[in-house]
Amino acid sequence: MKQPIWILILLFLFAGNSFGQTKKDFLKAAETEYAAKNYYAALVYYNNVLEFDKNDPEIIFKAAESARMFDSYSHAAEKYQYLIDTLGSTAYPSASFYLAQMKQRMGKYDDARKYYNMFLSENGDLDTTYLMVTKKELSALDYAEQLSQKKPLGTNIERLGTDINTPKSEVASMPYKDDFYYSSMQFNEQAEKNKLARSISKVMVKEGENPPALVKGYLNERNDLVSNTTITADGKVMYYTLCNYINASDIRCSIYKSKVDNQGNLYDEEKLPEPINIEGSTSTQPYITKDESTGKDMLFFVSDRAGGKGQLDIYSSLLDDKYGFAQPINLAINSSGNEISPYFNATTNTLYFSADGREGLGGYDIYKS
């Protein structure tokens, strides 16, 4: 996983300010940042606390939890493993479960099996969600082993060049005619004075053989995270997502659309009304396609709205020229976990998506329906 550059900056700044600080000061700062869901800073402060006593089980566990909460698998695994294998601590039953989970997501399946089984042996008499998930993931590890013995399908995966990929994250790619749209997290918000600027995404486009550049106009001229572009078949409307931070780590997203003129410029921006966007919920990752049976545009999107089957679900909604978008349908593919990143191939009538709530290789896997 790519680590945000500003984590390194935090490490430098906090280390520079550590002189004269007491263990109590660092612990208070760590607890404050963790409560505010600023898990990056919490980990840094917990590491400062560990400089006073590197074998404090409670602080090691909290540092591991902080790393896990911002998906730093290797950092989290290192802390959990030190707690379990070096200190032999059994004070935190979930530690072996999360260590197994981190190992699984890092592709270290033998280690993952070892720690899932450890969790079962130490907590097998508990009727908890952890036990249910552990048994499911052990089954998934068996499935992963079976897959590894199969002959590959011959698909070649090619990493795009450094003109597109950066040390930050590049996501949500969309080819359109001779152009290639994607979102990049290489940008920072305009932060208030004395506040650390957080990473935000902006939409880039590579036009033909030209180097990538920011999409011109108002799309990127804001402090929001902008991503997930999708364009109608006639090229006249672009849909996309605008997200903003609601605390130090969580974001909330809404789907917007803009018209596209003959020169490719965006105009007449509009936030989609209910039932696509719902107050207090996230709607994100739009994908627009043509419904062959009706000839109407169909919007697939992802939402955590009330009434779903899991956490993030995929919905579809038909667009009527007169009445707007129909009531979204919660798709049958949704599970108790997360289903995200819908892509519909109209030629083969196939929906591709990612999910973490079913048997797979760990974390998110790609499925089709």
Buried (B, 14 or more C-beta within 10 A) or exposed (E): EEBBBBBEEBBEEBEEEBEEEEBEBBBEBBBEBBEEBBBBBBBBBBBBBBEEEEEBBBBBBBBBBBBBBBBBBEBBBBBBBBBBEEBEBEEBEBBBBBBBBBBBBBEBBEBBBBBBBBBBEEBEEEEEEBBEBBEBBBEBBEEBEEEEEEEEEEEEEEEEEEEBBBEBBBEBBBEBEEBBBBBBBBBBBEEEEEEBEBBBBBBBBBBEEEEBEBBEEEBBEBBBBBBBBBBBEEEEBBBBBBBBBEEBBEBBBBBBBBEBEEEBEBEEBEEBEEBBBBEEBBBBBBBBBBBEEEEEBBBBBBBBBEEBBBBBBBBBBBBEEEEBBBEBEBBEBBBEBBBBBBBBEEEEEEBBBBBBBBEBBBBBBEBEE
